[in-house]
Structures are given as structure tokens and as C-alpha cells.
Amino acid sequence: MQKINEIEDLIKIISKLPGLGPKSAKRIVLKLINNRDELVKPMTNSLAKIYKNITRCNSCGSLKSSIEGCANCQNLNKKFDKICVVEDIADQWSIENSNIFQGYFHILGGTLSSVGNRKEDLLVNSLVERVNKEKIEEVILATSATVEGQTTAFYIQNSLKNTKVKVTKLAQGLPIGGEIESLDDGTLFSAFKNRSKLNSSSS
């Protein structure tokens, strides 16, 4: 293979994406090069716009546009009384696409045991503020069934113990070690329908 710095650099970047390795990255780069007008140019424009305009909301953790604002926070007009707490954006999208849950989302941005994540890195304090400010009646903990996800759920439950909010967690249908993003709609439906209330005294 020819050693062209620009190509080598792009392969290294693309191979860092989830589910992709060097071989897949090489195929993608070749596809881009061979279709530069149809793919590279519009992709470059889109990435530039995302880099410039899309950021993470400091309140709910969802993605927001600097032009249109945060759609998740703007849902306040709908007067929901539930917040579903998830680990990342992919989990939010999976639940939204299933049409199982009608309410607000709160995206933590990871778990307590994730590499490099500390308690202050997660948006738990802003969750407590939202619960008090938006008159939320129920917080649904939709963290994964991994050790990290359950540890994070316990920490959130403890952080909310001084509020009057009902705290529940996803129950039956959520497999041990399972991540929300990978669940099908039927499993998600079962997990939401059979969610159980957490006893605040256990915190």
C-alpha cells in the first residue's frame, strides 16, 4: 500500500470509530476517495457544521444546536412529569425510536466506573435541580445492567433521597450485562412496563 500521509491519517481516525478496525477504515477511505464529489464534499460540510453548531446541553446532557437550542429542554411546554435517566445519547435515541416512553430525558454522559469519569463528570446535580424545578413525579433509571450501570443507578438514587420524587428502575426483560442501546423494542417495552420502585431507605 502506498504511504500517503493524508490517507494514513484518515485511516487512523476512522479506525477509532466503534466497530471499525484498520481494514474497515481502509475500505471506507478508498470509497471516499473514489466518490469525493458525492461523499467527501458533503461530508466535510456536514462535519464542519456539527463541529461548529452541535454541543452537549449543560442541563439535560442531550445534544443541542447553537441555532435551535435544546429540543429536549424545550419539551417543557408538554409538561411531562417523568424523567428517564440514561447513560449516553445512543440510549436516548433507542428509547425514543421505540415510542415506549413519553417524557423528558436526562443523559449522564457515562457511568461512575467508566475510564476517566468522576461523580462530578456526570450530570447528577443538574438532574436533582430539574426534579425540583420541573415538578417531576418519577425518575426512571434506565442505566445498563452492568456493574457500572447499577453502581451509577445507586448513586443517583442516593442523590435524590432528599426529594419527594418516586425513583424506579427498569426491571424484567433487561438482561444482566445488557446495554440499553442494544435492546430490541420488545425487550425495552417489557423493561419499562415492569419497572420497580426503589426503596429510599435502602440508600
N, C-alpha and C positions, 0 to 999 in steps of 0.2 A: 504493500500500500504506500502511495505517495505520502511523504511527510510535509504537509502544508499546514502551517501554524494555525491559520484561521479555522481550518476543518478540525484539526486536533482539539482546539479549544472548545469548539461547539460540541464535539462528541463527548468530551469530559463533562460539560454542563448537562447535556441531555441524559447521560448515563446516571446522573444523580437523581433523576425523577423516579417516583415509585414504580416498581415493576419493570424497570428498564435497566439493562446492562450495556456493556460496551458494544456487543454485537447488534442489539436492537437499536442502539444510538447511531451506529454506523449506517444502518439501513434507513433510518429516519433522515439523517443528514444527506444521504445520497438522493432521497426522494425530494427533499427541499431544494437541493442544488439543481436537480433536473426539472423542477417546477417552480423556479424562482418567481416568475410573474404571477402565477396562480396561488402560490403558498407563501413564499418568503416575504414578498412585499406587504400583503395584507396582514400577515402575522406580525411583522415588525411594527406596523402601525398600531395593531391591537395591543401588543405588549407595551408599547410606549404609553398608550392611553391608560392601561391598567397601572403601570408604574407611577404615573402622574396623578391619577384620579382615585384609585381604589385603596382604601386603608381599612384598618380594623377599628370598629366603634369602641370607644373607651368605656361606654356604659354597659352595652349588652354583649360585646365581643364579636358581633356579626360583621360582615363586610359592608362597607358603606361607600357611596360615591360622594366625592367632594362637590359634585354638581347637584345631585338629587338628595343627598343626605342618607340617613339610615332608614331603610324601609321597615326593618324590624321594630325600631323605636317608634316610627311614625304610625305603627299599628295601634297606638294608644287610643286612637279615635274609635276603635272597635270595642274598647272596654272589656278586654278579656280578664278573667280572674285567676288564670293559671299560667305558670312559667315552667317550661320544660328545659332542664339543665343538661347540656351535652358537652362532650369533650372538645369537639372541633367542628368546623364548618361542614365537612363531609357528612357528619352525623345529622346536622340540621337539615341538609338537603335531602337525605334519605327519608327522614320522617315527614318532611314537607311533601315529598313526591308521593308518599303513601296515603296522604289525606286522612290520616288517622287522628291527628292531634290538631285542635283548634285553640290557639293561644299564643303567648309570647315565647320566644326562645332566649336562652342565655348560654353563650358559648364561652367555656372556661379557657380554652387555648391550650389544653393538655391535661395532664394529671400530676399529682404531687410527686410521684415517683419517676416521672419522665426525666430523662437526662437533661440537667440544666434548669429544670423547673423548681421554683421555690413557692411557698404559700403565697407570697406577695406577687408572684408572676401570674397567678390565676385571678380571675375577676370575681372573687368571692365577696369582697367588701361591697362592690357595686351591686351584687346580687341582693345583699341584705338591704341596701339603700332602695333598690327597686321594689322589694317586697313591702317595705314601709310606705314608700311614696305612692305606689300604684294600686294599693289596696288589694294585694294578691291574697287569695284564699288557699291556694295549693301550689306547692313546688314539687314538680315531678323530677326525680333524679334518674336521668337516662344515661348514666355513665356505663361503661362496658363492664362485663362480668369478669374482668381480670382483677388481679390483686391490686394493681394500681388504681383501677376504676373504683373498686369497693373502698379502698383507703380514702380516696378523694370524696366519695359519697358520704363517708362517716364524718370527714372534716367539715363538709358543707352542712350536714345535719347539726353538728355541734355549733357551728357558726350561727345557725338560725334558731337556736334553742330559746333565745330571749324574745323572739317574735311570736305572734299568735298563729302563724301560718301552719297549715297542715303539710307535712312532708311525707311524700310517698316515693316508692322506688318501683322500677319495672320488675315484674315477677315472672310467672310461668311463661315458658316459651323462650326465655333468654338463656341460651346455653352457657355453661361455665367456660370462661375464657373467651366468650364471644364478643365481638365488637359491633357496635350499632350499625356502622356503615355497611357491614357485610350481611346483615339480616334481610330476609325477604319480607314482603308486606304482610304475609300471613303470620309470621313469627312476631313481627312488630305489633300487629293488632292484638295478638294474644298477650304479649308482654304489657301493653298499655291497659288492656281490659282487666287484667288480673293483678294490676299493681297493688301493692300493700302499703298500709300506713306504717311509718316508722315511729316507734315509741320514744318520745323525747327523753324519758327517764333513763334510756339505755346509753345516752351520750354522756 
